[in-house]
Amino acid sequence: MHHCNSSGAAPLSPFSNDSQWEGQPTSPSLADSENVTSERPILSGPIAAMLSMTLGILSNIVALFILANAYARLRRRSKAFLLFASSLVATDFVGHVIPGSIVMRLYLSGGVPSEEYNRADPLCQFLGGSMVFFGLCPLFLGCAMAAERCLGVTKPLLHASLVTTTRTKLSLSVIWLAALCIALLPCFQLGSYTYQYPGTWCFIKVLEDTEKADVAFVMLFSGLGLASLAVALVCNTISGLTLVLARVRKKPCNRRSARSHDIEMVVQLVGIMVTSCICWSPLLIVGLITVKQSYEGSMGNDLATYKTLMIMGVRIASWNQILDPWVYILLRRSVLQKIYFITKRPTDFKESTFRCWEIHSFPSSEKNPVSRI
């Protein structure tokens, strides 16, 4: 991409992926006191950030449309999964629009000077809280979806008696409320939000002048995020092994249809889990390491490195809200059928378990001309 080298360029949004940095000392006294060189980004313009936002919005809208159409056609045993999935995509959509709009505003206004990073204005508090809230919600929802599917695959009768639409909605409310309470902790002096390099986004204070409350806040945020990913990994592994064993035992075809439906949902959950691990693990781990080094005062001359790692981590994390909806768009039954048909011989395709997949099963959009008795 063509980089604009004008001196009046604004700082790059964390949601943009193309930038390069040029060291510019702000003042001799500041450079001497901090022993680091303040950096300002040279920008490629707002095009990359706008394209990222547009792609995220369109992806989530398409995924919501697919999930909404599938909800009315599904049997009750699958509605809980759809409620969780729809809530996840809706949360990603809102989490992409609100923080992205604020970041774009800061980006276009030139960002916040480095000497004012620690100012606690309402905009920064709202943006920081939004990033924590919309960061935890997808991780919590992915964990809840994995646990729900694990129960449905391993204990279908218990799942049918315990998992209802009312309880699913209650679980969603608890998840959103828990994430909101954690995001609001700085309002009670339990941690703080500050502007982060290059002055276009806000997050938990991790780089300089960190206190015990900041360390505890980062440990809580990262610990809950990593724990959610771990629980999802365990649940999806159990679900996958159970389905593999059922396939090996070659259950009757009337159960094979339900099993293939479960396989589809587990495949989507694995896609969500892999996406979340790739996108969120760098920021969660780097945040823990950075706040530990900052609190112990052992960061030394590596401050610029940690700044770069944090901005890279938040950029990667922002792609989670773009990639999540594509799990539902691409890992649909109709798409999987076509992929399987392309990779296998037609004779193998006819003998596969796909012959028992029903047209009304989520989230296929193809019509089945065969009528059932």
C-alpha positions as CSV (number, residue, x, y, z in Angstrom):
1,M,0.0,0.0,0.0
2,H,1.1,3.6,-0.6
3,H,2.2,5.3,2.6
4,C,1.5,9.0,3.1
5,N,4.6,10.7,4.5
6,S,3.0,14.0,5.3
7,S,3.8,15.5,8.7
8,G,0.2,16.0,9.6
9,A,-0.7,12.3,9.4
10,A,-2.8,10.9,12.1
11,P,-2.0,7.8,14.3
12,L,-3.1,4.5,12.9
13,S,-6.2,2.7,14.3
14,P,-5.5,-0.6,16.1
15,F,-8.0,-2.2,13.7
16,S,-5.9,-1.3,10.7
17,N,-3.2,-3.7,9.6
18,D,-0.9,-1.6,7.4
19,S,1.5,0.9,9.0
20,Q,5.1,1.6,9.6
21,W,6.7,3.6,12.4
22,E,9.2,6.4,12.5
23,G,10.9,7.5,15.7
24,Q,10.4,11.1,16.6
25,P,11.6,12.3,20.0
26,T,9.0,14.6,21.6
27,S,11.4,16.6,23.7
28,P,14.9,16.1,25.2
29,S,13.6,16.2,28.8
30,L,11.0,13.6,28.2
31,A,13.4,11.3,26.3
32,D,15.9,11.6,29.1
33,S,13.4,10.9,31.8
34,E,11.9,7.8,30.1
35,N,15.1,6.7,28.3
36,V,12.9,5.8,25.3
37,T,12.1,7.4,22.0
38,S,8.5,8.4,21.5
39,E,7.1,7.0,18.3
40,R,4.5,8.3,16.0
41,P,3.1,6.2,13.2
42,I,3.3,7.1,9.5
43,L,-0.1,6.4,8.1
44,S,-1.4,4.7,5.0
45,G,-4.7,6.5,5.5
46,P,-8.0,5.4,6.9
47,I,-8.7,3.1,4.0
48,A,-7.4,-0.1,5.6
49,A,-9.4,0.6,8.8
50,M,-12.6,1.4,6.9
51,L,-12.2,-1.8,4.8
52,S,-11.7,-3.8,8.0
53,M,-14.9,-2.3,9.6
54,T,-16.9,-2.8,6.4
55,L,-15.8,-6.4,6.1
56,G,-16.7,-7.1,9.7
57,I,-20.1,-5.5,9.5
58,L,-21.1,-7.3,6.3
59,S,-19.8,-10.7,7.5
60,N,-21.8,-10.4,10.7
61,I,-24.9,-9.3,8.9
62,V,-24.7,-12.3,6.5
63,A,-24.1,-14.7,9.4
64,L,-27.1,-13.3,11.3
65,F,-29.3,-13.7,8.3
66,I,-28.3,-17.3,8.0
67,L,-28.9,-18.0,11.6
68,A,-32.2,-16.2,11.7
69,N,-33.5,-18.3,8.7
70,A,-32.3,-21.5,10.3
71,Y,-33.8,-20.9,13.7
72,A,-37.5,-21.3,12.6
73,R,-36.7,-24.6,10.9
74,L,-34.9,-26.3,13.7
75,R,-36.2,-28.8,16.2
76,R,-36.0,-27.9,19.8
77,R,-32.8,-29.8,20.6
78,S,-30.9,-27.4,18.4
79,K,-32.5,-24.1,19.3
80,A,-30.2,-23.6,22.3
81,F,-27.2,-23.8,20.1
82,L,-28.7,-21.4,17.7
83,L,-29.5,-18.9,20.4
84,F,-25.9,-19.0,21.6
85,A,-24.6,-18.7,18.0
86,S,-26.9,-15.8,17.2
87,S,-25.9,-14.0,20.4
88,L,-22.3,-14.5,19.6
89,V,-22.6,-13.1,16.1
90,A,-24.7,-10.2,17.4
91,T,-22.2,-9.4,20.1
92,D,-19.4,-9.5,17.6
93,F,-21.3,-7.1,15.3
94,V,-22.0,-4.6,18.1
95,G,-18.4,-5.0,19.4
96,H,-17.1,-4.3,16.0
97,V,-19.2,-1.2,15.4
98,I,-18.9,0.7,18.7
99,P,-15.2,0.4,19.5
100,G,-14.3,0.7,15.8
101,S,-16.2,3.9,15.5
102,I,-14.5,5.5,18.5
103,V,-11.1,4.3,17.3
104,M,-11.8,5.8,13.8
105,R,-12.7,9.1,15.4
106,L,-9.5,9.1,17.4
107,Y,-7.6,8.1,14.3
108,L,-9.0,10.9,12.2
109,S,-8.5,13.5,14.9
110,G,-4.8,12.8,15.1
111,G,-4.8,10.6,18.3
112,V,-3.8,11.5,21.8
113,P,-0.2,12.8,22.5
114,S,2.0,10.4,24.4
115,E,2.3,12.8,27.4
116,E,-1.5,12.6,27.8
117,Y,-1.9,8.8,27.7
118,N,-2.7,8.6,31.4
119,R,-5.5,11.1,31.4
120,A,-8.8,9.4,32.5
121,D,-11.4,11.1,30.3
122,P,-14.9,9.5,29.7
123,L,-14.2,8.6,26.1
124,C,-11.2,6.5,27.1
125,Q,-13.1,4.8,30.0
126,F,-15.9,3.9,27.7
127,L,-13.6,2.6,24.9
128,G,-11.5,0.6,27.4
129,G,-14.6,-0.9,29.0
130,S,-16.1,-1.7,25.6
131,M,-12.9,-3.6,24.6
132,V,-12.9,-5.6,27.8
133,F,-16.7,-6.4,27.6
134,F,-16.7,-7.3,23.9
135,G,-13.5,-9.2,24.4
136,L,-14.8,-11.4,27.2
137,C,-18.3,-12.0,25.8
138,P,-17.2,-14.1,22.7
139,L,-14.9,-16.1,24.9
140,F,-17.6,-16.8,27.5
141,L,-20.2,-17.6,24.8
142,G,-17.8,-20.0,23.0
143,C,-17.2,-21.8,26.2
144,A,-20.9,-22.0,27.0
145,M,-21.7,-23.3,23.5
146,A,-19.0,-26.0,23.8
147,A,-20.4,-27.1,27.2
148,E,-24.0,-27.2,25.8
149,R,-22.9,-29.3,22.8
150,C,-20.8,-31.6,25.0
151,L,-23.9,-32.3,27.2
152,G,-26.1,-32.7,24.1
153,V,-23.7,-35.3,22.5
154,T,-22.7,-37.2,25.6
155,K,-26.0,-37.1,27.6
156,P,-28.8,-36.4,25.1
157,L,-31.6,-37.3,27.6
158,L,-30.2,-35.1,30.3
159,H,-29.7,-32.3,27.8
160,A,-33.3,-32.5,26.7
161,S,-34.6,-32.1,30.2
162,L,-32.2,-29.4,31.4
163,V,-31.5,-27.2,28.3
164,T,-34.6,-25.1,27.5
165,T,-35.1,-21.9,25.7
166,T,-35.8,-20.0,28.9
167,R,-32.7,-21.3,30.6
168,T,-30.6,-20.6,27.5
169,K,-31.8,-16.9,27.6
170,L,-31.0,-16.8,31.3
171,S,-27.5,-18.1,30.7
172,L,-27.0,-15.5,28.0
173,S,-28.1,-12.7,30.5
174,V,-25.7,-14.0,33.1
175,I,-22.8,-14.1,30.6
176,W,-23.4,-10.5,29.4
177,L,-23.9,-9.3,33.0
178,A,-20.6,-11.0,34.2
179,A,-18.6,-9.4,31.4
180,L,-20.2,-6.0,32.1
181,C,-19.3,-6.3,35.8
182,I,-15.7,-7.0,35.0
183,A,-15.6,-4.2,32.5
184,L,-16.9,-1.8,35.1
185,L,-14.3,-2.7,37.8
186,P,-12.2,0.5,37.1
187,C,-15.2,2.6,38.1
188,F,-14.6,1.2,41.6
189,Q,-10.8,1.9,41.5
190,L,-10.1,-1.8,40.8
191,G,-7.7,-1.2,37.8
192,S,-7.7,1.6,35.3
193,Y,-8.0,2.3,31.6
194,T,-5.5,4.4,29.8
195,Y,-4.7,5.4,26.2
196,Q,-2.3,3.0,24.5
197,Y,0.3,3.5,21.9
198,P,-0.1,5.1,19.3
199,G,-2.8,7.1,21.1
200,T,-5.8,5.7,19.2
201,W,-7.2,3.1,21.6
202,C,-7.7,2.5,25.3
203,F,-7.2,-0.6,27.4
204,I,-6.1,-1.7,30.8
205,K,-3.0,0.0,32.1
206,V,-0.2,-2.5,31.4
207,L,2.9,-0.5,30.3
208,E,3.9,2.2,32.8
209,D,3.1,3.2,36.4
210,T,1.2,0.0,37.0
211,E,-0.1,-0.7,40.5
212,K,-1.4,-3.9,42.3
213,A,-4.9,-3.2,41.1
214,D,-3.8,-3.0,37.5
215,V,-2.0,-6.3,37.8
216,A,-5.0,-7.9,39.4
217,F,-7.3,-6.6,36.7
218,V,-5.1,-7.9,33.9
219,M,-4.8,-11.3,35.6
220,L,-8.5,-11.5,36.0
221,F,-9.2,-10.5,32.4
222,S,-6.5,-12.8,30.9
223,G,-7.2,-15.6,33.3
224,L,-10.9,-15.7,32.5
225,G,-10.2,-15.5,28.8
226,L,-7.6,-18.3,28.8
227,A,-9.8,-20.5,31.1
228,S,-12.7,-20.1,28.7
229,L,-10.5,-21.2,25.9
230,A,-9.3,-24.2,27.9
231,V,-12.8,-25.3,28.9
232,A,-14.0,-25.0,25.3
233,L,-11.0,-27.1,24.2
234,V,-11.8,-29.9,26.7
235,C,-15.6,-29.9,25.9
236,N,-15.0,-29.9,22.1
237,T,-12.5,-32.7,22.5
238,I,-14.9,-34.8,24.5
239,S,-17.7,-34.1,21.9
240,G,-15.4,-35.0,19.0
241,L,-14.3,-38.3,20.6
242,T,-17.8,-39.3,21.4
243,L,-19.0,-38.7,17.8
244,V,-16.0,-40.6,16.5
245,L,-16.8,-43.6,18.7
246,A,-20.4,-43.4,17.6
247,R,-19.3,-43.5,14.0
248,V,-17.0,-46.5,14.6
249,R,-19.8,-48.4,16.3
250,K,-22.1,-47.7,13.3
251,K,-25.3,-46.8,15.0
252,P,-28.6,-47.3,13.1
253,C,-29.4,-44.7,10.4
254,N,-32.3,-43.1,12.4
255,R,-29.7,-42.0,14.9
256,R,-27.1,-41.3,12.3
257,S,-29.0,-38.3,11.1
258,A,-28.9,-36.7,14.6
259,R,-25.2,-37.7,14.9
260,S,-24.4,-36.0,11.6
261,H,-26.2,-32.9,12.8
262,D,-24.1,-32.9,16.0
263,I,-21.0,-33.3,13.9
264,E,-21.9,-30.2,12.0
265,M,-22.3,-28.1,15.1
266,V,-19.1,-29.5,16.7
267,V,-17.2,-28.7,13.5
268,Q,-18.5,-25.1,13.8
269,L,-17.5,-25.0,17.5
270,V,-14.0,-26.2,16.7
271,G,-13.8,-23.4,14.1
272,I,-14.9,-20.8,16.7
273,M,-12.4,-22.2,19.2
274,V,-9.5,-22.2,16.8
275,T,-10.3,-18.7,15.7
276,S,-10.6,-17.4,19.3
277,C,-7.3,-19.1,20.3
278,I,-5.4,-17.6,17.3
279,C,-6.9,-14.1,17.7
280,W,-7.1,-13.7,21.5
281,S,-4.2,-15.7,22.9
282,P,-1.5,-13.3,21.8
283,L,-3.2,-10.3,23.5
284,L,-4.1,-12.3,26.7
285,I,-0.6,-13.7,27.1
286,V,1.3,-10.5,26.1
287,G,-0.9,-8.5,28.5
288,L,0.1,-10.8,31.4
289,I,3.8,-10.7,30.6
290,T,3.8,-6.9,30.0
291,V,2.0,-5.9,33.2
292,K,4.3,-8.3,35.2
293,Q,7.4,-6.7,33.7
294,S,6.0,-3.2,34.3
295,Y,5.1,-3.8,37.9
296,E,8.4,-5.3,38.7
297,G,10.2,-2.5,37.0
298,S,12.2,-4.9,34.8
299,M,11.0,-3.6,31.5
300,G,14.1,-1.5,31.0
301,N,14.8,-0.6,27.4
302,D,12.2,-3.0,26.1
303,L,9.3,-0.6,26.4
304,A,9.1,0.1,22.7
305,T,9.1,-3.7,22.1
306,Y,6.2,-4.2,24.5
307,K,4.3,-1.3,22.9
308,T,4.6,-3.0,19.5
309,L,3.5,-6.4,20.9
310,M,0.4,-4.8,22.5
311,I,-0.7,-3.0,19.3
312,M,-0.1,-6.2,17.3
313,G,-2.1,-8.2,19.9
314,V,-5.1,-5.9,19.7
315,R,-5.0,-5.9,15.9
316,I,-5.0,-9.7,15.8
317,A,-7.8,-9.8,18.4
318,S,-10.0,-7.4,16.4
319,W,-10.0,-10.0,13.6
320,N,-11.9,-12.4,15.8
321,Q,-15.1,-10.4,15.2
322,I,-14.5,-10.6,11.5
323,L,-13.7,-14.3,11.3
324,D,-16.3,-15.7,13.7
325,P,-19.3,-15.1,11.3
326,W,-17.4,-16.9,8.5
327,V,-17.4,-20.0,10.6
328,Y,-21.2,-20.1,10.1
329,I,-21.0,-18.9,6.5
330,L,-18.5,-21.5,5.3
331,L,-19.0,-24.5,7.7
332,R,-22.7,-25.0,6.7
333,R,-23.9,-28.4,5.8
334,S,-24.5,-27.5,2.2
335,V,-21.0,-26.1,1.9
336,L,-19.5,-29.2,3.6
337,Q,-21.5,-31.5,1.3
338,K,-20.1,-29.7,-1.8
339,I,-16.5,-29.9,-0.4
340,Y,-17.0,-33.6,0.4
341,F,-18.4,-34.2,-3.1
342,I,-15.4,-32.5,-4.7
343,T,-12.8,-34.4,-2.7
344,K,-14.5,-37.8,-2.9
345,R,-15.6,-40.1,-5.7
346,P,-19.4,-40.0,-6.4
347,T,-19.7,-43.6,-5.3
348,D,-18.0,-42.8,-2.0
349,F,-20.3,-39.8,-1.6
350,K,-23.4,-41.9,-2.0
351,E,-22.3,-44.3,0.7
352,S,-21.3,-41.6,3.2
353,T,-23.3,-40.5,6.2
354,F,-24.3,-37.3,4.3
355,R,-27.2,-39.4,2.9
356,C,-28.9,-39.1,6.2
357,W,-28.6,-35.4,6.6
358,E,-32.0,-33.7,6.6
359,I,-32.8,-30.5,4.7
360,H,-34.2,-28.7,7.7
361,S,-31.1,-29.4,9.8
362,F,-29.0,-26.3,10.6
363,P,-27.8,-24.5,8.6
364,S,-28.3,-26.0,5.1
365,S,-30.0,-23.7,2.6
366,E,-30.6,-26.4,-0.1
367,K,-33.9,-28.1,-0.9
368,N,-34.4,-31.8,-0.7
369,P,-36.7,-33.2,-3.3
370,V,-37.2,-36.5,-1.6
371,S,-40.3,-36.6,0.6
372,R,-40.2,-38.6,3.8
373,I,-42.9,-41.1,4.9
